[in-house]
Amino acid sequence: MGRAMQKQPDPVGRGETSEHTRTAIADPLEGLSHAYMRWHRFRSNPSALIGGAIVTSVIILAIFAPWIAPFPEHAGDFIDFRNRHAAPSWAHWMGTDNVGRDVMSRVIFAFRISLTLVVVILGIAVPFGVTLGLIAGYFGGIVEIVIMRITDIALALPPLILALAVSAVLAPTLTNAMIALTLLWWNWHTRLIYSITRQLREEPFVEAARLMGASRRHILFRELLPNCVSAITVKTTLDAGFVILIGASLSFLGIGAEPPTPDLGTMVSSGGGYLPESWWESIMPGVAILYAILGFNLLGDGLRDLFDVEIS
């Protein structure tokens, strides 16, 4: 009854998937599976998700401050004595300060200063410290001794005290404060990457690259550095919150952005003179500092669990 169906020829030749085809399919699937498992671990951590949401909100507020702030003109040279010391209300959710400026608008703009500190200080200190750590950990000998002894000396100097000293010698400005903090922040990353590099420099993949004639630069930045990226990411994220805290402390002491530029530490300091009656002038900027620091710390802890790294 009817013609028998003919079996179509197998494209491989034996009815089996070729080894090349299986490898081509397995590699991307393995990468996708690994990435999915990491994302699953991250989203299973509620604190990490909360931290990521907080950090994202701070970045969005800082970038789009002129469009988000209810009174963007209050971030500059603005005075309205008729509304000075106004308590929080529907018109001013965080109240107004001693010259009638909206505190909420100034807090939103102040996030720009905080994130500027993070980007500038860590953007300079992290690459410098990581490079020194790679060099000291890989070469060893006299190079290691010199770099690590200088690092130990720098670790003994408190960043806040050095910033005060630099500001006393130069001028109490935000730029000088960033210079002072950058001069000391590299050492933490140098110590971290040095310890990791010492463990990796005798690994077979490093020895294989050396035997194949790879240059020292190639070994440092193409073989060793990729294995340090997870630790660098976690450490940098945790440091961001600490930078915001130190920056606010310097501004509180008068070493920060010059008025009328909004700065969280300066706002806490100026509002402290009107406590407890006008508590919002100092408390609201303080809560904003706590909000940003908490976000970076929660995100850093989540990334540490994600990458399964230890940060000393």
C-alpha positions as CSV (number, residue, x, y, z in Angstrom):
1,M,0.0,0.0,0.0
2,G,1.9,3.0,-1.2
3,R,5.5,3.4,-1.6
4,A,7.8,2.9,1.3
5,M,9.4,6.1,2.7
6,Q,13.0,6.3,1.9
7,K,15.4,7.2,4.7
8,Q,17.1,10.5,4.2
9,P,20.9,10.4,4.1
10,D,22.6,11.5,7.2
11,P,24.6,14.7,6.7
12,V,27.4,13.5,8.9
13,G,27.5,10.1,7.3
14,R,26.8,7.7,10.2
15,G,23.7,9.0,11.8
16,E,25.7,10.6,14.7
17,T,26.6,14.2,15.6
18,S,30.2,14.9,14.8
19,E,32.7,15.8,17.5
20,H,33.2,19.2,16.0
21,T,29.5,19.9,16.0
22,R,29.1,18.8,19.6
23,T,32.0,21.0,20.7
24,A,30.7,24.0,18.9
25,I,27.3,23.5,20.6
26,A,28.7,22.7,24.1
27,D,31.0,25.6,24.4
28,P,28.4,28.4,24.2
29,L,25.9,26.3,26.2
30,E,28.5,25.8,28.9
31,G,29.2,29.6,29.0
32,L,25.5,30.4,29.1
33,S,25.0,27.9,31.9
34,H,27.8,29.3,33.9
35,A,26.6,32.9,33.5
36,Y,23.0,31.8,34.4
37,M,24.2,30.1,37.5
38,R,26.0,33.2,38.6
39,W,23.0,35.4,37.9
40,H,20.8,32.9,39.8
41,R,23.1,33.1,42.8
42,F,23.1,36.9,42.6
43,R,19.4,37.3,42.4
44,S,18.9,34.7,45.2
45,N,20.6,37.2,47.5
46,P,18.0,39.8,48.5
47,S,20.6,42.1,50.0
48,A,22.6,42.1,46.8
49,L,19.5,43.0,44.8
50,I,18.7,45.8,47.2
51,G,22.2,47.1,47.0
52,G,22.2,47.1,43.2
53,A,18.9,48.9,43.2
54,I,20.2,51.5,45.6
55,V,23.4,52.1,43.7
56,T,21.4,52.3,40.4
57,S,19.1,54.9,41.9
58,V,22.0,57.0,43.2
59,I,23.6,57.0,39.8
60,I,20.3,57.9,38.0
61,L,19.7,60.7,40.5
62,A,23.2,62.1,40.0
63,I,23.0,61.9,36.2
64,F,19.5,63.3,35.7
65,A,19.6,65.7,38.7
66,P,18.5,68.8,36.7
67,W,15.3,66.9,35.6
68,I,14.6,65.0,38.8
69,A,15.2,67.7,41.4
70,P,12.0,69.6,42.2
71,F,13.9,72.9,42.4
72,P,17.0,72.6,40.4
73,E,17.8,76.3,40.7
74,H,18.3,75.7,44.5
75,A,21.5,73.8,43.8
76,G,23.2,77.1,43.0
77,D,23.3,80.6,44.4
78,F,19.7,80.9,45.4
79,I,18.2,82.7,48.4
80,D,14.6,82.8,49.7
81,F,14.5,84.1,53.2
82,R,10.7,83.9,53.3
83,N,10.9,80.0,53.3
84,R,14.0,79.5,55.4
85,H,13.9,76.7,58.0
86,A,10.6,75.4,56.5
87,A,9.7,72.0,57.9
88,P,9.2,69.0,55.5
89,S,5.9,69.3,53.6
90,W,4.3,68.4,50.3
91,A,6.1,71.4,48.7
92,H,9.5,70.6,50.2
93,W,9.7,66.9,51.1
94,M,12.9,67.4,53.1
95,G,12.3,70.9,54.2
96,T,14.4,73.9,53.4
97,D,17.8,75.2,54.8
98,N,18.8,78.4,56.5
99,V,18.5,80.5,53.3
100,G,15.3,78.9,52.0
101,R,16.8,76.3,49.6
102,D,15.1,73.0,49.1
103,V,17.1,70.3,50.9
104,M,15.9,67.5,48.7
105,S,17.0,69.2,45.5
106,R,20.4,69.9,47.0
107,V,20.8,66.3,48.2
108,I,20.1,65.0,44.7
109,F,22.7,67.3,43.3
110,A,25.1,66.4,46.1
111,F,25.2,62.8,44.9
112,R,27.2,64.2,41.9
113,I,30.0,65.3,44.2
114,S,30.0,61.9,46.0
115,L,30.1,59.9,42.8
116,T,32.8,62.2,41.4
117,L,35.0,61.4,44.3
118,V,34.4,57.7,43.7
119,V,35.2,57.8,40.0
120,V,38.3,60.1,40.3
121,I,39.9,58.5,43.4
122,L,39.3,54.9,42.5
123,G,39.8,55.5,38.7
124,I,43.3,56.6,39.5
125,A,44.2,54.6,42.6
126,V,42.9,51.2,41.5
127,P,44.9,50.8,38.2
128,F,48.0,52.2,39.9
129,G,47.7,49.9,42.9
130,V,46.9,46.8,40.8
131,T,49.9,47.4,38.6
132,L,52.2,47.6,41.5
133,G,50.7,44.5,43.1
134,L,51.2,42.5,39.9
135,I,54.8,43.6,39.5
136,A,55.7,42.9,43.2
137,G,53.9,39.5,43.2
138,Y,55.4,38.3,39.9
139,F,59.0,39.5,40.0
140,G,59.7,39.1,43.7
141,G,63.2,39.8,45.0
142,I,64.3,43.4,45.5
143,V,61.4,44.7,43.5
144,E,58.9,43.0,45.8
145,I,60.8,44.3,48.9
146,V,60.8,47.9,47.8
147,I,57.2,48.0,46.6
148,M,55.8,46.2,49.6
149,R,57.7,48.2,52.2
150,I,56.5,51.4,50.6
151,T,53.0,50.0,50.7
152,D,53.3,49.1,54.3
153,I,54.3,52.7,55.1
154,A,51.4,54.0,53.2
155,L,49.0,51.7,55.0
156,A,50.1,53.1,58.3
157,L,48.9,56.6,57.4
158,P,45.2,57.2,58.0
159,P,43.6,58.6,54.8
160,L,41.6,61.3,56.7
161,I,44.7,62.5,58.6
162,L,46.7,62.8,55.4
163,A,43.9,64.6,53.6
164,L,43.8,67.2,56.5
165,A,47.6,67.5,56.3
166,V,47.6,68.1,52.5
167,S,44.8,70.6,52.8
168,A,46.7,72.5,55.5
169,V,49.8,72.7,53.3
170,L,47.8,73.5,50.1
171,A,44.3,74.8,50.2
172,P,41.1,73.3,51.7
173,T,39.4,72.5,48.3
174,L,37.7,69.4,46.9
175,T,40.5,68.9,44.4
176,N,43.2,68.8,47.0
177,A,41.2,66.4,49.1
178,M,40.9,64.1,46.1
179,I,44.6,64.3,45.6
180,A,45.3,63.4,49.2
181,L,42.9,60.4,49.2
182,T,44.3,59.2,45.9
183,L,47.8,59.2,47.2
184,L,46.9,56.7,49.9
185,W,44.1,54.6,48.3
186,W,46.3,52.6,45.9
187,N,48.0,50.6,48.7
188,W,45.0,48.5,49.6
189,H,44.7,47.2,46.1
190,T,48.5,46.7,45.9
191,R,48.4,44.5,49.0
192,L,45.4,42.5,47.7
193,I,46.7,41.9,44.1
194,Y,50.2,41.1,45.5
195,S,48.9,38.2,47.6
196,I,46.8,36.8,44.7
197,T,49.7,37.1,42.2
198,R,52.1,35.3,44.5
199,Q,49.8,32.3,44.5
200,L,49.3,32.4,40.7
201,R,52.9,33.0,39.5
202,E,53.9,29.3,39.8
203,E,50.7,27.9,38.2
204,P,51.0,25.8,35.1
205,F,49.3,28.3,32.8
206,V,51.9,31.0,33.8
207,E,54.8,28.6,33.3
208,A,53.4,27.5,29.9
209,A,53.2,31.1,28.8
210,R,56.7,31.7,29.9
211,L,58.0,28.6,28.0
212,M,56.2,29.8,24.9
213,G,58.2,33.0,24.9
214,A,55.5,35.3,26.1
215,S,56.7,38.7,27.3
216,R,56.5,39.8,30.9
217,R,53.9,42.4,30.0
218,H,51.8,39.7,28.3
219,I,52.1,37.4,31.4
220,L,51.2,40.3,33.8
221,F,48.2,41.7,31.9
222,R,47.0,38.8,29.8
223,E,47.6,35.9,32.1
224,L,47.6,37.1,35.7
225,L,45.3,40.2,35.6
226,P,42.2,38.4,34.3
227,N,42.4,36.1,37.3
228,C,42.3,39.1,39.6
229,V,39.3,40.8,38.0
230,S,36.8,39.3,40.4
231,A,38.7,40.4,43.5
232,I,39.3,43.9,42.0
233,T,35.6,44.3,41.3
234,V,34.5,43.3,44.8
235,K,37.2,45.4,46.5
236,T,36.4,48.5,44.3
237,T,32.7,48.2,45.0
238,L,33.2,48.1,48.8
239,D,35.7,50.9,48.6
240,A,33.2,53.2,46.9
241,G,31.1,53.4,50.0
242,F,34.2,54.1,52.1
243,V,35.2,56.9,49.7
244,I,31.8,58.5,50.0
245,L,32.1,58.4,53.8
246,I,35.6,59.9,53.9
247,G,34.6,62.5,51.4
248,A,31.6,63.5,53.5
249,S,33.9,63.6,56.6
250,L,36.3,66.0,54.8
251,S,33.4,68.2,53.7
252,F,32.1,68.2,57.3
253,L,35.4,69.6,58.4
254,G,35.4,72.3,55.7
255,I,37.5,70.5,53.1
256,G,35.3,69.9,50.2
257,A,33.2,71.6,47.6
258,E,33.0,75.4,48.0
259,P,29.5,77.0,48.6
260,P,27.0,77.2,47.1
261,T,27.8,73.9,45.5
262,P,25.8,71.2,47.3
263,D,27.8,68.7,49.2
264,L,26.4,66.1,51.7
265,G,29.1,66.6,54.3
266,T,28.8,70.4,54.1
267,M,25.0,70.2,54.5
268,V,25.3,68.1,57.6
269,S,27.8,70.5,59.1
270,S,25.8,73.7,58.3
271,G,22.6,72.1,59.5
272,G,24.1,71.1,62.8
273,G,24.0,74.6,64.0
274,Y,20.2,74.6,63.9
275,L,19.6,71.4,65.8
276,P,17.2,70.3,67.3
277,E,14.6,72.7,66.0
278,S,15.5,72.4,62.2
279,W,16.6,68.8,62.5
280,W,15.9,68.0,58.8
281,E,18.7,70.3,57.6
282,S,21.3,67.9,59.1
283,I,19.4,64.6,59.3
284,M,18.3,64.4,55.7
285,P,21.8,64.7,54.2
286,G,23.0,62.3,56.8
287,V,20.4,59.8,55.7
288,A,21.4,60.3,52.1
289,I,25.0,59.5,53.0
290,L,23.8,56.3,54.8
291,Y,21.7,55.4,51.8
292,A,24.6,55.6,49.3
293,I,27.1,53.8,51.5
294,L,24.6,51.0,52.4
295,G,23.9,50.4,48.7
296,F,27.6,50.0,47.8
297,N,28.2,47.8,50.8
298,L,25.3,45.5,50.1
299,L,26.2,45.3,46.4
300,G,29.9,44.5,47.3
301,D,28.8,41.7,49.6
302,G,26.6,40.3,46.9
303,L,29.4,40.4,44.4
304,R,31.7,38.7,46.9
305,D,29.3,35.8,47.3
306,L,28.8,35.7,43.5
307,F,32.5,35.5,42.6
308,D,33.3,33.5,45.8
309,V,36.4,35.6,46.7
310,E,37.9,36.6,50.0
311,I,38.7,40.3,50.6
312,S,40.9,41.0,53.6
